[in-house]
Amino acid sequence: MRVSIQLYFAVALALLALATATPAEDYDQAPAASTQRSWKRLLGFCILGMPLFGDCNNSPGGFRPPPPNPWQVPNPPPFGGGPQPLPPVGGGGPGPGPIGGGPSPTPTAASTSTPGPTGGATNPPSGGVTDPTSPSSTAPTAPTPANNSTGPTSPTDAPVPTPTDPAVPTKPTTIGTTASIWSYPQAELPSRTASTKPAGYTPTGGSYIWPWKQTRTYNFNIQYAQAAPDGFLRRIRTINGEYPGPMIEANQGDTLVINVVNQLDIPQSIHWHGMRQNFTNHMDGVPGVHQCSIPPGGSYTYRFNLDNEFGTFWYHGHYANSMADGVYGPLIIHSRNDPLKQYQHFDSERVMMLTDWQHDDSMIISKGLMDMSVGYRGSPAPPNPDSILINGIGQTDCKSMQQDVQCRAKQSVYAEVKGSYGSKLRLRIINTGTHAMIRFSIDKHRLQVVEVDDTPIQPVWVNELALNSAQRYSVVVQLNQGWIGDSFWMRARPAGYCLGGIKGPDISAVGILRYTDFLGLTWNSKPIPNTQPWHDLADIQKSPCVDLDETNGPLVPMIPQSAPSTYDTVSFHSSFGRFIDPASGKPFFGFGYNGINFNNYINDPLLAQLERGLDLNNSAHAHTAHFVFPTVGAVDIIINQEDTAPFAHPFHLHGRPFMLVGRGKGIMTPELLHTVQLNTQNPLRRDTVTIDHESWAVLRLITDTPGVWPIHCHIGWHLAVGKMGVVVVQPDTIKNRFSRPADWTNLCAGTDPDELGPARRAGLLPPQARARHYADEMAARPIEA
């Protein structure tokens, strides 16, 4: 008996020692990790009175603290005392690891391992990526990132060279006898190496919300860095040296202040996707609509309130197509009003960002698309992605690359998310890509969808979830399909059907979901999963690209709100056609709304024109399809997507979220709207909707937010060739109440108001050219052997 007691205490003390050690966790916030370890230090005392693998609160998720009382806040800050931590937002913690390390003098031959996840095999995906925890792993050590609470970091280590002319690539090279590879000039690599977080982001404030409003300040440095997210080394754009950018967290009612310093050699701006910007329309971040761009070496401060928002949002560059080069990150807003409660609906949460990735700079691609005689990679059509990334990590087939670039098949690591066995994990998933709809799944785990964009909904269960560009979904995953240390493939596949088909190597990405114990330890875990995909996953080459409400029926918001009656109905007709670039006089393929292709006078914002009393119908610098809603009320906006090609466009409306009250096939007009049944009883509310080819949707908008609000396709290459219009809400209020801050005015000082912005420029669409030109586009695509 004495021996048994001694043995029991020895085991308890051993576990206590383990609890006080730093576990292999993926928390990216130091205070959050410290809190977890503090609870683990109590574990030894708890063990003395419970079975070896029991818990202290009799819950299936293992030992965890009870949720704190949000009203009992120690040491409240003095009134007006400046920003306070959330607990700490976005700073500290173990540093992110560099992406792929430094440049290699010569390309490394690709591994011959066979694709694992897509074919159901157990080997790593093509590209031969090694597990970062393996002793033979080549993954570099993690540097300590700059804390974004301490202000901008130092400038780039090396001067950025003047970009080379990307209009004409070098002669295509042939790899074997199967494919032609276009080789474009690559920018000189900066000495700085971007850092990333393969484990994603862990929001810290979901269970602890301050009872008073605060001002939260972030400092953003937009910088060049070198990175190889999928193994292909190139120059990218980062925020504070991070790719993706740092996470912003705040509470409903707070004020956000983001100081942005542009250290690039080109202008920049940032859009805060999903923010209502009520009476702060000039902070929405679209050059030529809301502001002039932040010049190279310049700075600008974005400041706006969060009175009406909570949920999953993100931010991204809105100058040209900067988000395609890395300027984006998550934005999470917490609230007591959120019906999705931690420790009730989920135990822990992570943010996951899915991205389509290109190996060439976006400016090279956009310039090619603006000239039909040149195109990009021999085609005037927008390109298919080179790879898919999960939290900035993907895999590529280096054998398909031209021989004069640096591509290392073993340079990437897997994105990996860990969760405690038996718990419920919330994944806030964001498609931060610029083109592809992405289908996400986890082997052996069903996904319980509980949030659409920023709207909590009644749960819907799926095996696979399709997200279009800019869309967000929260899913809850029950971690009960194995045992501690088990791992499962997470799969992110491009929806090839609405890309015109994907030929060549598989560009899908995989990540790892790994179970831990309640200490965050994985025990004797295998580095690579051996799981198989769901048998009923969609055929990416044949399955239509549609939203969840079209495949699973109406999605019902948890907070009911019926659609009000309307005082006006308007319609946008979106169509593909030939245009003339007024800057060069050359034709290109593009898109127009109502026969008008967006013309972006980047230094004379539409908002400033309205503030000066101009009418967009007769302004020389307002060449865009637009509708004006003068009073408070509600209107119906019909979007007709008239393409005959199988293109599904994600339409995003800035400002207030809309109510999706109807959709269907064919053409819808205001005169015919009364012939269809609309859903006005608690319809889905969101800000980005997918509309398939030859289809329509009706968006009911409450016009209580004055401003000029872009409505555009969120495929960056389509926006680059003119697929944008605007809606103007309460123009008289804009004229009477809009005051221009000094730093806002200074952005436009000394600029040319007649200048057309890069990529977001376009020309006149002849009236007869609204007809579909899909055959022309398909004929222009290069034929692959």
N, C-alpha and C positions, 0 to 999 in steps of 0.2 A: 504493500500500500504506500509506504514511504517512497519507494522507488518510482511508483506511478505519479505521485504528486510532484516529486522532483523533476521527472521527465516533462510533466505538463507545464511546470513553471519554466523549464528550460526552453520549451517550444514557444511559450508566450513571450519570453524575453527575446528570443531570436526574431520573432515576428515584429516585436517592438523595434528592434534594431533596424529591420528592413523598412519599417514604416517611417523612421526618421531619416533614412537615406533618400537621396533624390531619385525618384523612379524615372523610367524611360517614358515620359509623358509627352504629349504634343500640345500642351497649353502654350500659347504664344504671349500670354500676359504674365509677368512675374508675380503680381499680387494674387492673381487667380491660382497660380501654381502653389504659392505660399499658403493660401487658404486651404487647398487640398492637403498639403503636407501637414498643416496644423491639425486637421482632423485625424490624419493618420497617426500622429503622435499619441492621440487619445485611444488608438485602437488597442494598444497593449493592455490598458486598463480594462477595456471592454472585453478583451479576450478572456481575462481571468474569470469571467462569469458567463461565458457562452461557449458553444461548441466551436471547434477549430475553424470551420468555414461558415459559421452563421453570421448574423449581423445584429446590430444594436437596435434596429427599429422594425425588425421583422418584415422587411420589404425585399422583393426579389432582386432589386438592383444592387445589393451589397450595401456596405456601410456608407452612409452619406449624412451630412448634417441636415437638420430640419431647416426649412426656408426661413430666412430672417424676417422680422417684422419691419416692413418698409417705413413705418412711422417712427421707429425708435432709432434715430440717427445720432451717433455720438458726435460731440463737438461740432454743432452746426456752424457753418460759416457766417461771419457777420454780414448784415444786409449790405449788398452792393460790394462785397469783398472780392469780386472777380471770380474766375472759373474755378470750379472744384472738381475733383476726380469723381468717377462714376460708380464704383471704385475704378482706379486708374484706367483711362481710355487710351488704348493704342500705344502705350509706351512700356519700356522695360521688358523683362522676360528674356528667355534664351533667344539669341539672335538667329535670324533666318540664315539658311545655308546658301552659298553662292550657287548660281545656276551654271553648272557645267564647267566652272573654273576658267582659267585663262585660255588664250589661243594656242592652238597646236601648230607647229611649223608645217606639218604635212597632214593631209587627211588620213584617218585610220580606217583600215578596211572594215566593212560591216561584218557583223557576226552572221554566221550561217544558221543560227537557231530559227526554228520554225515559229510562225505566229501561234500563240497559245490561246488567248481569250476568244478571238473571233471564230476560230474553228473548233473550239472546245478542247483543244490540246492543253497540256499542262506546262509547256515551255513558256518562257517570257515572250512578249510580243516581238514582232520583227524589229530589228535594231539592236537586239541583244542587250537590253538594259540590265544592269546588275542591281541587286538589292543593296541599299546603302548600309544595312547592318552587317553585311557579309564581310569577313576578314579581308577578302580580296577586292572589296569595293574600291572603285576609284573616285568615289564621291568626296569632294574636298571638305575640309573642316569649315565650320560656320563662323563667319566674322560677326562682330557685334554691330548691329545697325545703328544708324543715327536715330536718336530719340526725337520724334517729331514735336515734342513739347518744348525743346530747347532752341528752336529757331532753325533757319535754313542751314544746311550743311555747306561745306566748302565747295567752290566751283569745280567744274570738271578738271581732272588732272592734266589733260592735254587739250590744246585748242582744237575745236571742231573744224575740220576742213570744209571748204566750200563744196556743196554737193555736186557731183558730176551730172552731166546732162543725161537723164534717163530715157530720153525719147526713143533712141534706137539701140537695141541690145546688140551684143556681138553675135556673130554667126552661130546658130544653134550647133551644139555638139551632139554626137550620137553615142548613146550608151548601149553597147552591144548592137543589136539589130532591131530593137523593139520600140525605142522611144527617142524623140528629139528633146533635148534639154536646152532651154533658153538661158543664156548667161548674161546677167545685167551687172553693171558696175556696182560694187559694194562699197559703202562708206568706210573710211578708215576706222578701225576699232578703237574706242576710248580705252584708257588704261583701267578705268573703274569697271568692276564686275558687278552686275546686278545680283541682288539677293532675293530669295523667295522663301515661302513657307509651304513645303510639301504637305504639311498636316492641315493646311487651311487656317482659318481664323476662328477663335473661340470668343463669342460675345460674353462680356463680363457682367452686364447690368440687368439681365432678364429677371433675376430674382430679387433685386435690390434697387428700388427706384426712389430717388430723393423726393421728398414732399414739397419742394420749392423749385422755382424756375432758376436756371443758371445760364451763364454764358460760357460756352466751351470753345476754346481756341485751338486751331490746328495750323501748323506751318508746313506748306508744301513747296518743295524745290523740284521743278521739272528739269531733269537732267538726262543726258545721254549716258549709256552704259553698254557694255558688251554682255551678251547672254546667248545661251544655246538651250532654250526651253525644251526643244525636242531633239537636240543633238546638233542642229545646224547653227553655227556661230554667226551672229550678225549684230549690228548696232541696233539698239532699241531705245525707247524713251521710257524713263522711269520717274517715279515720285519718291523723293528722298532716297534714291538708289534702290528702291524696292520694286520688284515685279511679281505679282500685281501690286498696286499701291496700298498704302496703309488703310486699315479699317477705321471708319468714323463711327462713333457711338454717341448717342445722346438720348434724352427723354423727351416725350411730348411736352411742349411748353417751353423748352429751352430755346436759346438763341445760339446759332452756329456762326462762328467767325473763322474763315479760312484765308490765311495770308498766302498768296501764290506768288512765287518768284520763278520767272521763266529764264532758265539758263541755256536754252537751245538757241540755235541760229535762225529759227523761224518763229513766227508768232504762235500763240496758244490761247486757249480758253477752256473752261471746265463747265460742264452742264451737270446739274444735280437732279438726276433722273427720278421723277415721281414727286418732287417737291412742288407744293402748290404755288409758292411765291406770291401770296396775296399781298398786293401793294408793294411787292419787291420784284416786279417783272424784270427790272434792269439787272437782277442777279441770276437770271435763268441761264446765262452763259453761252448764247448762240451769237457768234460774230455776224454782223450784218442785219440781225434782227433785234438783239437786246443790247449789244455793246460793240465797241471796237476791240480788236484783239489785243492781248498783252504782248507788247513787242519783245524782241530778243533783248535780254538783260533787264527787262522791266518787271514790274510787280503790280498786283491788284489785290484788293481785299474783298472777298465775298462775305456778305452778312445777311442772314435771313432768320426768321422765326419758324418754329416747329409747332404752331398752335393746333394744326389739324391733322398731323401725320403721325402714324406709327406703323411699324412693320419692316419689310425688307425692301431696301432701295439700293441704288448704287450711283456712282459718279463716273464721268468719262470725259475725255477731250472732245470738243466740238469744233475745233479748227481743222478744216480739211477732214482727214480720217485718222486723227491722232490715236483714237482708241485702238485702231488696228496695230499700232506700234507699241502699245503698252500703257497708255495713259488711262487707267481706270482702277477702281477699287470699290469695296463694299461700304454701304452706309446703312446702319441699323438703328432704328428708333424704337425705344421701349415705352410702354405706357401701362398705367393701371387699368386703362380701358380696354386693353387687349384681352379678348376672351380666351386666348391660348396661354395657359398658365404653366410655368415651370413647376415641376414636382406634382402636377396634376395631369397634364397632357403629354409632357415629356420630362426627361431627367436632365439631359445635357444637350448642347447644341453646337453645331459648327456651321461655318459659311463655306460653301463650295462654289467656285466659279468655273464655268465651262466656256471654252474659247476656241474658235477656229483661228488658225495661225498661218501667216504667210512668211516665206523666206526672204521676200523683197520688201523694201520700204514702201509704205503706202503712197508716198508721193510719186514713186516710179510707176506704180500700178495706175493711179488716177490719171497721170499724164498720158499714159498709153491709151486709156479708155476714152480720152477726150479727142483722139484722132483716129478715125476709122482706117486710114491708110497705114497706120503703124500698129495700133492695138497693143495689147499686153500678151506676151507669149504667142503672138501671131493671130490674136483674136480680139475683136472689139467688144466681146461679151465679158462680163465680170468673171473673174477666175474662181475656180474651185479652190478650197483651202489646201495648203500643203500638209497640214496635220491638225489634230484636235488636241487641246490641252485641258488637263484637270488641275486647277489651282496652279497654273503656270508651268505644268510638267506634262510632257508628252513623249511620244516615240516616233521616229522617222526612219525611213529606209535609206540609209546613206548610199546604197548601191545605185539609187536612182538619181543621185546628184551629179552635177558636172564635176569634172576632176580638179578644177582649180579653186574649190571652196573648202572650208574647214567644216567637216561633218564627222562627228565621232559617235559611233553607234552606242557606245557604253557611257556616254557623257551624261545622259539624263538619269534621274532616279524616279521611282514611282511616287505619285501623290499617295499619301497614306493617312487614313482617318482611324483613330482608335476609340473604342467605347467599352464601357464596363459590361461584362456578360450579364444578361438578364435585365438590362436597363432599356429605356426608350430614348433613342437618339433623334433629335431634330436636325435635319439638314436644310439650311436655307440655300437653295440652289439658284444661281444667277447665270443666264446665258449672256456673257459679256462679248460674244463674238460679233463679227461685222458682216457675216453672210449666212452661215449655215444654221438651219434648225438642227438641234442635237437631241438624240434619243438617249436617255440615261436609265440605267438599270443596275441592280446589285444581285448577283447570283444568290438564289435561295431566299431572298428577302423581298417581301411585298412592300410597296411604298404607300403609305397612308397620306394622301394629299390633304393639307389643312390650310394652305394659304395660296392665293393666286395674286401675283404682283404684291400689293400690300393689303389685300382683303382676306381676312380669315373666313374659311368656308366650312360647311358641314363635310365631314371626312368622306373621301372617295378613295377606294383601293385600286391600285394598278400594279402590274409587273414592270412596266416601262413607262417613262414619262417623256413626252416631247416638249422641248422648250425652244421657242424661236428667239431670234436676237432681241435682247433687252427685256425679255420676260423673266419673271421670278416665280418660283414655287417653293413652298416649305413642305417637306415630307417628314413623317415620323417613321422611324425604322425600329422594329422590335428586335433586339439582339439576343435571340433565343434559338438560333439555328445551328448551334454547335457547342463548343466548350471553350474555356479560357485558352488563349493562344491560337485558336483557329482563325483563318483568314479567308477572304472571299474577294473575287474580282468585282470592282465597280467598272462599268462599261459606259463610254461616251461615244456614240456613233453618229456620223453625219447623215442627215436625211437626204440621200442622193437623188431621190425622185424630183424634188423641187430645185435641184441644182442642175438639172438637165442630164443627170447620170454622172457617176464618178468612175473613171477608168484608171487603171494603173494600180499601184500598191495600195493596200488598205491603210487609210489614214486615221482609223479609230484610235482612241486612247483608252488605257486602262489604269485604274488606281487600285488601292488595296483597302478594304475594311478589315480591321483586325480587332479581335476580342481581347480584353484585358481582365484581370481580376479587379477587386475593389481598391487595390493599391496602385493600379495603373500598370502592373507588371504583366508580361505576356507569357511567362513560363517558357516552355520548350517549343516556341512557335517556329513553324516552317517559314522561311523567308518569302517563298512564292506560293500563292494559292494554287490549288488543283481543282477548283470548282468549275462547273459547266454553266453556260448561259441558260436562261429560261427557254423552253422549247417553242414558245409562242411569240418571240420577239418579232417586231415588224420587219418586213423585207425593205431595207433602206432604198433599194432601187425601184420599188414598185408601190410602196404604201404612200397614200396621199399625205401631204403636209398640212395638217389641220390641228386646231386647238383641242384641249381636253373636253370642252363643253360640246364639241361636235362628235366625239367618240364615246363619251360617257354620259351624255344627257346634261340638262341644266345644272350648273354649279350654284349652290345656294349659300349666300353670305350668312355668317353667324350673327351679324348685327343687321337686323332687317331695316330696309329703306325702300319704299316704293317710289316709282318714277313719277315725277310731277307732270302735269299737262304742259304742252308746248305752245309757243307763240310763233314759231317759224320752223320751216324745214328746208334744208339746202342739200345739194349733192355735189360730191367730187367724183369726176370720172378719171380714173387712173389708166393711162395707156402707154404703150411702148411705141417708139417711132424714131425717125431720123431728125437730127437737129443740126444747127450750125453754131459752132463756137464763135461768139462775137470777138473774142480775144485773138483768135488765130485765123478765123474764116474757114476752118476745116470742118467737114461733117463728122458727126459721131452718133452712135446709138444712145438714146436716153429715154427718159420718161417725162410725161407731162400730166398736169391736172387741168382738166377742162380746156385743153388745147394750149396751155401755158407751161413752159419749162422754166423752173426757178432760176432767176438771175440774181446772184448775191453781190450787191454792192457793199463790200465788207466794211467800209469806213463811213458809211452813212446809215446807221441802223434804222430799221422801220420804226422802232419805238421813238427814236429821236425825231423822226419826220412827223409822227403824229403829235408829239409834244410841241413841235413848232407850228402845228395847226394845219399841216398838209393833209390832203385826201389821197389815200393810196390808189384811187382810180386815176388820178392825173399826175402823180409824182413820177418824175423821170427815173428815180432810183427805187421803184417799187414794182419791179417786173415779177409778179408772183400771183398765183391763183389765191383769192382770198374772199372771205365773207365777213360781214360786219354784223354784230349782234349788239344793239345799242342799249338795251335795258336788262335789268335783273329778271330772270325767269328761267325757262328751259327751252332748248331747241333740239331738233333731230338733225344729225349730220349723216347723210347717206354716203358711203364710200363704195363705188363700183370698181371692182378690179377686173378690167376688161381684157387682160392678157389671155391669149389662147394657149400659150405655152404653159407647162405645168409648174409655174412659178407661184409660190405662196409668199406674199409680202407681209411682214410685220409692221403694221401701221401704229405709230406712236403719236399721241396728242400730249403736248406739253401742258403744264399747269394742272388744273383740276382733273381727277379721274372721271371717266365717263361711265354711263350705264349701258351695257350691251343688251339692247332690247329686242334685236332681231337680226337674222342673217338668212341667206338663201342663195340659190343658183340663179344665174341670168343677170338681167339688168333691172334695177329698181329706181324709180323716179318719185319725186314728191307727189305727183298726180296719182301714182299707183299705190302709194303706201297704205292707203285706207283699205286696200284689198287683202292685206295680210294681217295675221294675228301677231301682235307684239307682246312681249313679256314685260309687263310693267309692275308686276308684283314681286318685289325684292329681287330685281335682276342682278346679275354679276356686275361688279364694279372693278375696273382695271384701267391701265393707261396704255397698254400695248396689246393689239389684237391681230391674229393671223387671218388673212382673207385669201382664200385659194383663187386660182384662175377662174375667170368667168363666174364670179360670185360677188355678193354684196353683203354689207353689214350696216346696221343702223346704230349709231352712237348717240345716246341722249345726254346732252351736256347742260348742266346747271350753270347759268351765266352770271355767277356772283363773284368772279375773280377778274378784275379789270386787267387788260394786258393784250399784247400781241403774242399769240401762242402758235408755234409751228405745229403742223400736222404733216408727218413725213414717213417714208419707209425707213426702217431702222437697218436695212442692209446698207452698209456704208458706201458700197460701190454704186448702188442705185441713187443714194442721196448725192453722191459726187456728180452724177450726171443729171441732176435736176428734179428728183422726185420729192418735192416739198411744196406745200402751200401754207397759208396761215389763216387763223381765225382771229378777228379783232373783237374783243369784248369791252363794251362800255368806253368807246373812244373819247367821249366828253369827260369822263372821269379821269382818263389818262391826261388829257390836256389841262384839266383844272387842278389835279392833285399830284401830278408827277413832278418831282424836283430832282435835278441831276446832281449827284454828289460830285465833289471836286475831282476825286481820283477817277470817277467814271468819265467825266468830261475830258480829263487829261489824256485818256487813252486815245482819243480821236485827234488830239492836237497835232498839227503838222502833217496829217495824212491826206491822201488824195481821195476825195469823195467819189470820184468816177472809177476807182479801181475795182476790178472784179476779183473776188476771192479765189484762191486756188481750188481746183476740183469743184467746189460748190458754185461754179459758174455755168452758164448755159446760154442758149439762144432762143430764137423764135421758132415755134412749132407751126408750120403752115396748117391752115384749117383742114386740108385734105389728109394730113399726115397723122391724124388721130386714129386712123385705121391701124389694125394690127400688123406688125412687121416681124412676127416670129420666124417666118420662113427666111427672111433676110438674115436674121441673127444666127439661125442654125447653119445657114450656108456659110457664114463668116467664121464659124468655129473651125479650128484646125482638125484635120483628120489624123487620128492616131493609129499607128500600125498595130 
